[in-house]
Amino acid sequence: MKTFIFLILFSLSSSLFAQETTPKKVVDDFFAAFHAKDTVALKSLCHPEIVMKTIANTKEGNKLVSEEFDEFLKSISAIPLDLIFFEKLIDYKIEIDGNLAHVWTPYEFYVNGNLSHIGANAFTLYNDNGKWQIIHLIDTRRKK
């Protein structure tokens, strides 16, 4: 009987203290790591085969640009310490179907307090046995 009560109490306490990982939390953690320039944390949130793309609005028209994840991490680690950037997420639109999730986040991007550009991020995540991972990230970038 004591063992049974212990198991019930243990399962209740572990469920109270366990932090549920959701696609929104993964995206929030991604931006926390991004703003902190924490490439180790960024890497832990993304699948090793992540696909990254940007749709840039240029003078020549729209361009689809691919970026290797390792190059993205190198660019983050190369940001000067005195440069302050912040990506303000305006909204979250989240759709989940089983082990697949999509998170859409319109944003405003600030550099040293000045609006640089606006756009939207589209994250695709998959649930790998209880751990949501970003497998695809595409964003748009345009001047306001």
Rosetta blueprint (number, residue, H / E / L):
1 M L
2 K H
3 T H
4 F H
5 I H
6 F H
7 L H
8 I H
9 L H
10 F H
11 S H
12 L H
13 S H
14 S H
15 S H
16 L H
17 F H
18 A L
19 Q L
20 E L
21 T L
22 T L
23 P H
24 K H
25 K H
26 V H
27 V H
28 D H
29 D H
30 F H
31 F H
32 A H
33 A H
34 F H
35 H H
36 A H
37 K L
38 D L
39 T H
40 V H
41 A H
42 L H
43 K H
44 S H
45 L H
46 C E
47 H E
48 P E
49 E E
50 I E
51 V E
52 M E
53 K E
54 T E
55 I E
56 A E
57 N E
58 T E
59 K L
60 E L
61 G E
62 N E
63 K E
64 L E
65 V E
66 S E
67 E E
68 E L
69 F H
70 D H
71 E H
72 F H
73 L H
74 K H
75 S H
76 I H
77 S H
78 A L
79 I L
80 P L
81 L L
82 D L
83 L L
84 I L
85 F E
86 F E
87 E E
88 K E
89 L E
90 I L
91 D L
92 Y L
93 K E
94 I E
95 E E
96 I E
97 D E
98 G L
99 N L
100 L E
101 A E
102 H E
103 V E
104 W E
105 T E
106 P E
107 Y E
108 E E
109 F E
110 Y E
111 V E
112 N L
113 G L
114 N E
115 L E
116 S E
117 H E
118 I E
119 G E
120 A E
121 N E
122 A E
123 F E
124 T E
125 L E
126 Y E
127 N E
128 D E
129 N L
130 G L
131 K E
132 W E
133 Q E
134 I E
135 I E
136 H E
137 L E
138 I E
139 D E
140 T E
141 R E
142 R E
143 K L
144 K L
